Amino acid sequence: MLEAEEGFAKGQKGSSAMPHKKNPISAENLCGLSRLLRTNALASMEDMALWHERDISHSSVERIIMPDSTILADYALARLARILENLQIHPENMARNMMASYGLFYSQRVLLALIDAGEDRQKAYVQVQRVAMACWEGKTNFPDAVRADPDITARLSKTTLDELFDPTYYLKHEDLIYSRVFGPATRAN
């Protein structure tokens, strides 16, 4: 809850029924515009059926979708840029929301590490599931419970567990993704 939000000006109205709610107006608008672009893409694909014969049935569609799509894509990208410029990020809420599951999102990493350490897959699964279910039921911290479990710590060292419970692991491809989308050296740190 409240991990990221569109910019919200002082005095701006949110939901008409829930005054506390800040509706993502621009993001919703982009979702609608993307449906239009996809529709135009479908029309262009249907135009390809007779491309080699090139009768005049294509031109009526192309006269509409080509300019509309390019103008719409330009508008949508400009709108997206404004959203990103004013995006409010709340990392403390992200961390809180992640830990609302008691850290159980780490269970797959622990399972795979046990298998890599030589544990039989089924036995590793049972070990991790036992600890995970106890955390759900007892509302306790999964990383702490794993560190206290003698079956798991017999295979995984403290250093390995520290690495497994490092949330930055999930961001390991972040720079690559940003560079693919925006190009190298455009990402602000």
Secondary structure, 3 states (H helix, E strand, C coil): CCCEECCCCCCCCCCCCCCCCCCCHHHHHHHHHHHHHHHHHHHHHHHHHHCCCCCCHHHHHHHHHHHHHHHHHHHHHHHHHHHHHHCEECHHHHHHHHHCCCCHHHHHHHHHHHHHCCCCHHHHHHHHHHHHHHHHHHCCCHHHHHHCCHHHHCCCCHHHHHHHCCHHHHHCCHHHHHHHHHCCCCCCC
